[in-house]
């Protein structure tokens, strides 16, 4: 077992392993051994704990380079700092880099004022603004307010939109858990409820895409609609579960 990252991670209580699929990825092998890569915008620990790591997205997908090479120069060929306009993670190129996987979100973002600002002035909001480097979760309302406030005086609507969007996500998850708990109580109800739950999931995904158009009022209303439907499913599931427990 290599020292370096693993030893450092143990001290901080971080995960000390990465998926086996990365055993032959030279980016992972090298950067895993770095105890504290403070020159990077994010750490190996950030990546190894992220959805990207577990979904098959390695360093080379965002930064370029050759993940199969053990030669340092070849491995870092075409890897440039984010300040370089030719870098894949330069603000003006970041949407296309992320959009290589997130097609719907990129298509939505391209028509926004933020995208036009990037094209015309090489400055403005990008994927990083909301999601940061690892893009593993939505920003909290307070975080989003602070980020939007860099350019917008009072981003109250954006703060409200992200708050209700996060609530919708939680309600959909809660409905799924409640439905699974009621599955054995009433299989026929569960089968019927799934027919209503799957469209709910699709609607939530559509709102996530809509968010990238920055249509705040529409996001708020659609999220509220999902919350109501998810809460109704949760209540029904709870009733089924309670009935099954009665002697």
Secondary structure, 3 states (H helix, E strand, C coil): CCCCHHHHHHHHCCCCCCCHHHCCCHHHHHHHCCCCCCCCCCCHHHHHCCHHHHHCCCHHHHHCCCCCCCCHHHHCCCCCCCCCCCCCCCHHHHHHHHHCCCHHHHHHHHCCHHHHHHHHHCCCCCHHHHHCCCCCCCCCHHHHHHHHCCCCCCCHHHHHHHHHHHHHHHHHHHHHHHHHHHCCCCHHHHHHHHHHHHHHHHHHHHHHHHHCCCCHHHHHHHHHHHHHHHHHHHHHHHHHHHHHHCC
